[in-house]
Amino acid sequence: MDANRDKQIRETLLKNEVGALLLWRPDEIVMATGYLPLWGISVCIYPAVGKPVIYVPELEPADILPADFRIQTYPWGIIECADPWKELYAYLKADLDVLCPGQPVSFIKHIGSSAPPQIAGEGAPLPLDFIDQLMALSEGRYKDLTSEIIGLYARKTSDEIEKIAKANRIAFLGIRAFYEHLIPGKTEVEVACIVETAIQSQIGKDDIFYAKGWPYIMAGVNASFGGIYARNTGKVLQEGELVMIEMAVCVNGYWCDITRTALVGQTINTQQKNIFNAVETAQQMALEMIKPGVQARNVDKKIRDYFQQTEFGAYFNHALGHHVGFRYHDPGMGFNPNSNLVLEEGMVLTVEPGLYVQMLGVGVRIENNIAVTVNGINLLSDYLTTWSLIH
């Protein structure tokens, strides 16, 4: 159990006079317990006082369950059980009656976005009335702490930052494979497959039980749409094209989000170089500005003002960055013109300036992950800086 995370959760509950949180999204459970569900239908009661309980389907692998929590199985997937959900709700109600009798409970009611469980080929098979059934569990009724629960995502503990850093180290292997296979004649999707292999091949090493990447390779004109969407196609890489990789990586439930842009071959034209240099300069300017107490919107404005001083001011069409760690995109305001976020030590965010000039068929983004420290930042993705463009 992460003692700092446990303290954050219990202080939130006690401050708001709530007896327990009911956590059921995979990223909520990772945030609270460090456990990444396989099936995505685990539930955690995290009480203000007492030992948290995690309810898992009987088909959940035992070797991924955390040691510091009480584990209760319920018979989902067992042929002989007609209604496993009825049994789960009964377990939840009985434990709530003991852990926080007569007190309100809280959870996020809306489905919203969530990180996937380990089996991510389809959504978690939750019943349609799942939220209604959770609402009926507590005699002390429901108290909405949605903003407080989301707020728990914002500041990571030192242990969580190290796990996010580990995801970044695995992402490095994928980025290295990306640079090594920017060869004329290869297709975007062929390079993406090589990158994904480099990441998944780490399973079984260094206590990694889950490692997955979502690499999107966009070459030439496709990269110029990179500020709008990411996808792989069958486009063939051509000598002299700039190629962008946008990639999420999840390792044991902790996420990073990385982008690099590189050249196929050795010949770069003046327009490509100027666009790349502008993005690289913007990246460094943003990193140098970040520290506790800084308003996130001011970092975003600094970069937009800089781009306006170049000939490319009209081509930065997305936010400068977002929270990351428990999801590909954690909830929170991040770096954008309307953000009210004030940076604090322990926040983990992306910094991702980009320029997308469709009339030139050029797109460039450089995206790093940083942890805010007491004096500035810890650059979690501090790799391949000398390979940024021509390798």
Secondary structure, DSSP 8 states (H G I E B T S, - for coil): --HHHHHHHHHHHHHTT-SEEEE-SHHHHHHHHS---SSS--EEEEESSS--EEEEETTS-GGGS-TTSEEEEE-TT-TT-S-HHHHHHHHHHHHHHHHSTT--EE---S-------S--SS-----TTHHHHHHTS-TT-B---HHHHHHHTTB--HHHHHHHHHHHHHHHHHHHHHHHT--TT-BHHHHHHHHHHHHHTTTTSTT-S-EEEEEEEEEGGGGGGTTT-------B--TT-EEEEEEEEEETTEEEEEEEEEESSS---HHHHHHHHHHHHHHHHHHHH--TT-BHHHHHHHHHHHHHTSTTGGG--S-SB-B-SSSSS-SS--BSTT---B--TTBEEEE--EEEEGGGTEEEE-BEEEEE-SSSEEETT---GGGSS--
